[in-house]
Amino acid sequence: GPYPNRGSCVFAQTSVMRAGTSRDGRQQSRLIRGNKDGFEICTVDHQKDGKVRVDATITYRGDTNEVGIYAHEDEAYEHDKYFKVYQPCAGDKLHPPDDGFKRYDVDGNIPPFDVDQDTIAWWYMSCGRALGMLNGNLIEYDSSTLAPLGLVVGADELVGKKVGVINSGLDADTCIMMMDDEEGMEGADCASLAGDTREQAVVMLDKTGLVTVVQPNEDGSYWRKIVRNKMVRMKEVRRVQAAKMWAAELMELEDEGEANVVSSWGPYMTTSGTAKKTAVPGLTAKSAL
């Protein structure tokens, strides 16, 4: 339009009202109350009969800025149940990256290092992806903002092992020879043939000498897409419930809970949408049997 952009923006965290959709148990709404000086951001607590709490007061100081004043400390912050998330810092032209940044050696590798619950380390892959450690987990970070994207390897699989990065690009002759020897891969090209001489592999090494290669996804990302769509999971649960009711009626069972119903839908193992572990019993972790 003919008018320049004016003003600024204030962000406020929203919440939910229905108990069934609340992860932390709270049922709240946000209320904006305007006044002659600006506005107030308030919380309506539905678990306390709609009690209104003033969270912040925003006062306008002109057309281009405002001043925000928090009315109180975070009442919901439970120190014993929350932890601070480490986020890598890449630095800038005047400041180096933080102490957790891992650099490659002269051979283009990151030598395997020990991982425990408190290990702080992160690095860039040659493709630009950023990986790092958080509470014993291997996490992929956004390459630009370094905000965490998702879980790559869970602490249940990684703590007590070593992790490192090695070059995996092969010369053309070796690549062709290896591919021709593998059934179904005859004539395939390695990344080195396409000009990518910095193909890499993230590897884990345990105390027995077993080496595990952390393969990227087909799109090149590393974080595991194992937290599934909530609506899809709800539909799956309803289908299972309907099958139990149908089976109970068919077999004349007194309780539908007695019906033996399982799901089959490919690689997924559960209807759960929470991803905290990545280990595969009997493969990358001890068998449960």
ABEGO torsion letter per residue (X at the ends): XABBBBEBBBBBBBBBABAAABAAGBBBBBBBBBBAAEBBBBBBBAAAGGBBBBABBBBBAEAABBBBBBABBBAABBAAABBBBBBBBAEBAABBBBAABBBBBAAGBBBBBBBBAABBBBBBBAAGBBBBBBGGBBBBBBAAAGBBAEBABBAAAABGBBBBBBBABBBAAAAAAAAAABBGABGBBBAAAAGBAABBBBBBBBAAGBBBBBBBBAAGBABBBABBBAAAAAAAAAAAAAAAAAAAAAAGBABAAABBBBBBAEABABABABBABABBBGAABBBAX
